[in-house]
Amino acid sequence: MSGDAARDLEEWIPRLITLWRQQRAARTKGPRPPPRGRHVEEAPSAKLTPQEIKEVGAGIKRLSHGLTRERELAGAKYMDDPALLGAYLLFYWPVSYAQSRSLLSELPARPRSLLDLGSGPGPLAFAGIDAGARETIAADRSKPALELARQLAIASSESLGTREWSPERPLPEGTFDVITMGHVLNELFAGDVEKRAALVERVLERLKPGGSLVVMEPALRDTSRALLQVRDVLVAKGYAVRAPCLFRGACPALIKPSDWCHAERPWRMPALTEALARSASLHKESLKMSYLVLAPKGEAWAEPPKGRVLRIVSEALEGKGRQRFMGCGPEGRIGLALQDKHRNPGNEKFFHLQRGEVIRIGGVLEEKGDGAGLSDQSTVELVARAGQAVPKP
Ligand SMILES: C[S@@+](CC[C@H](N)C(=O)[O-])C[C@H]1O[C@@H](n2cnc3c(N)ncnc32)[C@H](O)[C@@H]1O
């Protein structure tokens, strides 16, 4: 995530805390009586108290369990439970905001108009606004979540439209430069891939020419594979993927049931997230998500950069005396390996690769069916960092 995005996020944190406290006060005590006589209001602390952290931490644990482990909350109306909505606002909102900023930076153009579907309290909508969107609509079925999004718009003096929406209802009017769907697809249609793909296709009709649909999902094997299945339906129908795929065929990560594909990006974790993650025994040191950026119907796939290019789709893999990664490019998904003894300035980059980076390799020593062995004659060059648009040839 860029320095600007990290600074923008820090500005949201006190607003989130203030709003959470207001909501909590309203539901536990009713509205506070106005102060009597001369009264100097103490500025509310921008940090949660230990008691508040404990309370929110309990909500985060319920959410995390229900959305990522047993998944009994996926598809349920958890945003209408004030304690869970509050936990979402303080913990998942900043994470989704940061994830979204790091994906929006990958788009070919800054969005002017943006529709956020399944917005919840609007982290992706506000990420879009901070990335330059001027006309933004947040749409969700949860009225309380939309109300929080409206309150955040007031607190930040930003303009945001809200609409009640669910997949069986028509989409909000208009066409948009960017449409986002953050962590919502996996909650729809009880896993039915065809229905999800049909919804995504309807959504794609609402993009302006050159626009982008950004679908972001949790970095879990099952939700990631389900997203890849939706991708394959759309790719088979001729839609182009802007990111992360360079391969235009059926996704090779679906061949083996144990494979999947996700992004991992560094971020400057806000102190609030750190404290709450500790309290809920969760880890958020990096941003992990699965994602897909789709182009509107009729737009061709972008030509890949010249040479043999691959996106790194794994972390560094164990290997005795050698470095290994998985790469995925126009040729498909392949293993890449380079022995320590062949390390030199021309291939040094191979030893520092990050998931999501796009590289160009040259001078491969050994071609195997499912991989490429690099040598001291090989070159490794960075083409695009993770979160950067891949340059045109
Ligand atoms: C995990 S939250 C994601 C919120 C936000 N987009 C983000 O990425 O942080 C999923 C959202 O999808 C919404 N959602 C779930 N099922 C829905 C449905 N059938 N119709 C509309 N929204 C739905 C929920 O209300 C919730 O706000």
The ligand as an SDF file (V2000), in Angstrom:
LIG
                    3D

 27 29  0  0  0  0  0  0  0  0999 V2000
  -17.9350   -9.3100    4.4790 C   0  0  0  0  0  0  0  0  0  0  0  0
  -19.0070   -7.9500    4.1630 S   0  0  0  0  0  0  0  0  0  0  0  0
  -18.0430   -6.9690    3.0690 C   0  0  0  0  0  0  0  0  0  0  0  0
  -18.2190   -5.5060    3.2750 C   0  0  0  0  0  0  0  0  0  0  0  0
  -17.2580   -4.6710    2.4340 C   0  0  0  0  0  0  0  0  0  0  0  0
  -17.5680   -4.7890    1.0360 N   0  0  0  0  0  0  0  0  0  0  0  0
  -15.8310   -5.0910    2.6860 C   0  0  0  0  0  0  0  0  0  0  0  0
  -15.1890   -5.6210    1.7620 O   0  0  0  0  0  0  0  0  0  0  0  0
  -15.3480   -4.9280    3.8040 O   0  0  0  0  0  0  0  0  0  0  0  0
  -20.2020   -8.6450    3.0700 C   0  0  0  0  0  0  0  0  0  0  0  0
  -21.3070   -7.6780    2.7390 C   0  0  0  0  0  0  0  0  0  0  0  0
  -22.1680   -8.3010    1.7930 O   0  0  0  0  0  0  0  0  0  0  0  0
  -23.4900   -7.9890    2.1270 C   0  0  0  0  0  0  0  0  0  0  0  0
  -24.3660   -9.0340    1.6030 N   0  0  0  0  0  0  0  0  0  0  0  0
  -24.3750  -10.3480    1.9040 C   0  0  0  0  0  0  0  0  0  0  0  0
  -25.3570  -10.9630    1.2530 N   0  0  0  0  0  0  0  0  0  0  0  0
  -25.9910  -10.0040    0.5380 C   0  0  0  0  0  0  0  0  0  0  0  0
  -27.0970  -10.0190   -0.3260 C   0  0  0  0  0  0  0  0  0  0  0  0
  -27.7540  -11.1460   -0.6030 N   0  0  0  0  0  0  0  0  0  0  0  0
  -27.4790   -8.8540   -0.8770 N   0  0  0  0  0  0  0  0  0  0  0  0
  -26.8130   -7.7250   -0.6390 C   0  0  0  0  0  0  0  0  0  0  0  0
  -25.7510   -7.6370    0.1770 N   0  0  0  0  0  0  0  0  0  0  0  0
  -25.3570   -8.7740    0.7590 C   0  0  0  0  0  0  0  0  0  0  0  0
  -23.5240   -7.9540    3.6280 C   0  0  0  0  0  0  0  0  0  0  0  0
  -24.6310   -7.2060    4.1020 O   0  0  0  0  0  0  0  0  0  0  0  0
  -22.1910   -7.3110    3.9340 C   0  0  0  0  0  0  0  0  0  0  0  0
  -22.3070   -5.9310    4.0360 O   0  0  0  0  0  0  0  0  0  0  0  0
  1  2  1  0
  2  3  1  0
  2 10  1  0
  3  4  1  0
  4  5  1  0
  5  6  1  0
  5  7  1  0
  7  8  2  0
  7  9  1  0
 10 11  1  0
 11 12  1  0
 11 26  1  0
 12 13  1  0
 13 14  1  0
 13 24  1  0
 14 15  1  0
 14 23  1  0
 15 16  2  0
 16 17  1  0
 17 18  1  0
 17 23  2  0
 18 19  1  0
 18 20  2  0
 20 21  1  0
 21 22  2  0
 22 23  1  0
 24 25  1  0
 24 26  1  0
 26 27  1  0
M  CHG  2   2   1   9  -1
M  END
$$$$
